[in-house]
Amino acid sequence: MNDIKLAVLGGEGVGKSALIVRFLTRRFIGEYASSSECIYRKRLSIDGRQLNLELYDPCSQACEGKSTLTDQIHWADGFVVVYDISDRSSFIKAKAIVHLIRELNLGVAKRDADTLVFLVGNKQDLCHVREVRREEGQRLAAESQTQFYELSAAEHYQEVVLMFSKMVHNASLGGKAKERRRRPSGSKSMAKLINNVFGKRRKSV
Ligand SMILES: Nc1nc2c(ncn2[C@@H]2O[C@H](COP(=O)(O)OP(=O)(O)OP(=O)(O)O)[C@@H](O)[C@H]2O)c(=O)[nH]1
């Protein structure tokens, strides 16, 4: 069975947990614990294939054993980089993260790299207090060869599911997940890395 590892990254309070919880449970709860990083696990069937999905939700605050952004980037097969359209500073942070992913993943085949990073402008329902224009998101995505989405975890269930499903599909076809399938011995060291980086904190949904 394929293992797919996705990291949802971005600045503080942009809605990372809200997007993950929306995708996994259909619900938008409103408030989410953010004092520890965690990995959500779920079995999925995509295109008739069984997949073990691991979704990493980082902790924005200082917390014990916190992994670095570099560790998170090395661990993941695919990335959903989130900013809040009503918060310009979160867009600047998202830009820096996208650039770091590009720098650290230089070895990944270009065709794979293009499909494994999504830039997501969240909180579209707050467009009356928008600080980042849609075109700016589109431009950054085009410059950094990522795919662009603007949506709302609060209001757009279908779009959130579509976005994550697309990423799971892309990650299952390309990049590190493909490498792991080719070289099963690599899975041992990967498992070790996960435990080193994230300890044993995992959640099943
Ligand atoms: N209006 C609106 N609020 C949202 C949306 N998504 C998340 N929020 C709110 O934004 C706040 C932060 O959401 P979280 O999901 O905790 O954000 P996070 O990025 O995981 O936060 P940290 O882990 O603290 O960095 C919460 O009050 C959410 O209810 C959205 O699409 N629209």
The ligand as an SDF file (V2000), in Angstrom:
LIG
                    3D

 32 34  0  0  0  0  0  0  0  0999 V2000
  -13.3290   33.4710    8.3840 N   0  0  0  0  0  0  0  0  0  0  0  0
  -12.5510   32.3880    8.3280 C   0  0  0  0  0  0  0  0  0  0  0  0
  -11.8550   32.0000    9.4190 N   0  0  0  0  0  0  0  0  0  0  0  0
  -11.0850   30.8970    9.3090 C   0  0  0  0  0  0  0  0  0  0  0  0
  -10.9930   30.1430    8.1130 C   0  0  0  0  0  0  0  0  0  0  0  0
  -10.1300   29.1210    8.3320 N   0  0  0  0  0  0  0  0  0  0  0  0
   -9.7200   29.2320    9.6070 C   0  0  0  0  0  0  0  0  0  0  0  0
  -10.2990   30.3100   10.2050 N   0  0  0  0  0  0  0  0  0  0  0  0
  -10.1140   30.7780   11.5690 C   0  0  0  0  0  0  0  0  0  0  0  0
   -8.7700   31.2210   11.7220 O   0  0  0  0  0  0  0  0  0  0  0  0
   -8.3100   30.9150   13.0450 C   0  0  0  0  0  0  0  0  0  0  0  0
   -7.0340   30.0800   12.9510 C   0  0  0  0  0  0  0  0  0  0  0  0
   -7.3630   28.8280   12.3660 O   0  0  0  0  0  0  0  0  0  0  0  0
   -6.4220   27.5580   12.5780 P   0  0  0  0  0  0  0  0  0  0  0  0
   -6.9520   26.4640   11.7350 O   0  0  0  0  0  0  0  0  0  0  0  0
   -6.1990   27.2990   14.0210 O   0  0  0  0  0  0  0  0  0  0  0  0
   -5.0740   28.1280   11.9480 O   0  0  0  0  0  0  0  0  0  0  0  0
   -3.6320   27.4730   12.0310 P   0  0  0  0  0  0  0  0  0  0  0  0
   -2.8980   27.9630   10.8370 O   0  0  0  0  0  0  0  0  0  0  0  0
   -3.7220   26.0000   12.2130 O   0  0  0  0  0  0  0  0  0  0  0  0
   -3.1270   28.1450   13.3670 O   0  0  0  0  0  0  0  0  0  0  0  0
   -1.7780   27.8630   14.1970 P   0  0  0  0  0  0  0  0  0  0  0  0
   -1.6380   26.3770   14.3590 O   0  0  0  0  0  0  0  0  0  0  0  0
   -1.9740   28.6060   15.4860 O   0  0  0  0  0  0  0  0  0  0  0  0
   -0.7050   28.4820   13.3790 O   0  0  0  0  0  0  0  0  0  0  0  0
   -9.4540   30.1610   13.7560 C   0  0  0  0  0  0  0  0  0  0  0  0
  -10.1650   31.1090   14.5340 O   0  0  0  0  0  0  0  0  0  0  0  0
  -10.3140   29.6680   12.6050 C   0  0  0  0  0  0  0  0  0  0  0  0
  -11.6800   29.5740   12.9570 O   0  0  0  0  0  0  0  0  0  0  0  0
  -11.7550   30.5670    6.9830 C   0  0  0  0  0  0  0  0  0  0  0  0
  -11.7430   29.9990    5.8890 O   0  0  0  0  0  0  0  0  0  0  0  0
  -12.5090   31.7050    7.1530 N   0  0  0  0  0  0  0  0  0  0  0  0
  1  2  1  0
  2  3  2  0
  2 32  1  0
  3  4  1  0
  4  5  2  0
  4  8  1  0
  5  6  1  0
  5 30  1  0
  6  7  2  0
  7  8  1  0
  8  9  1  0
  9 10  1  0
  9 28  1  0
 10 11  1  0
 11 12  1  0
 11 26  1  0
 12 13  1  0
 13 14  1  0
 14 15  2  0
 14 16  1  0
 14 17  1  0
 17 18  1  0
 18 19  2  0
 18 20  1  0
 18 21  1  0
 21 22  1  0
 22 23  2  0
 22 24  1  0
 22 25  1  0
 26 27  1  0
 26 28  1  0
 28 29  1  0
 30 31  2  0
 30 32  1  0
M  END
$$$$
